[in-house]
Amino acid sequence: MAKASEPDLQGWAEEGRRNIVDVADMLGVAPEVYTRDPMSLVPALQAYVSRAPLSEFEQSDWITLLSDLMSYVADYLIQKHGAQWQVADDPSAPRGYRYVVEATGRDGVTRRIDPADVVKKEFTSLPIEIPRMLASAELTLRLSAQFDDGE
């Protein structure tokens, strides 16, 4: 068992996966459907965030939404693009590290992003658009087809 100050990468990855499968189930997307195709969650998740009374959210509501969307961004990248969770040293983080998703782009370069950063960026461009959020993550990691021409 990892000490509190040591990263538990496997536990983090499993918790995120469980969370988004539970969210999918809560929104009416069966776990086996979601697992087969993570895009199957986009319509239900978009409807959910579009109906959410964001102007009435308390800090705990924002944290829950951040956690749910972060789980989705990460799991989407893992399922669709073979990304993996990694631990990145970060002296500015309270723990001294953070969990990031790493993937090799179409240009052959391996890059990392923090799914929380992707979601926080989306929060600054309300209304929340799930496809835009996923595209932003893909573009950052150079997973998009637009990079096939060497752009």
Secondary structure, 3 states (H helix, E strand, C coil): CCCCCCCCHHHHHHHHHHHHHHHHHHCCCCHHHHHHCHHHHHHHHHHHHHHCCHHHCCHHHHHHHHHHHHHHHHHHHHHHHCCEEEEEECCCCCCCEEEEEEEECCCCCEEEECHHHHHHHHHCCCCCCHHHHHHHHHHHCCCCHHHCCCC
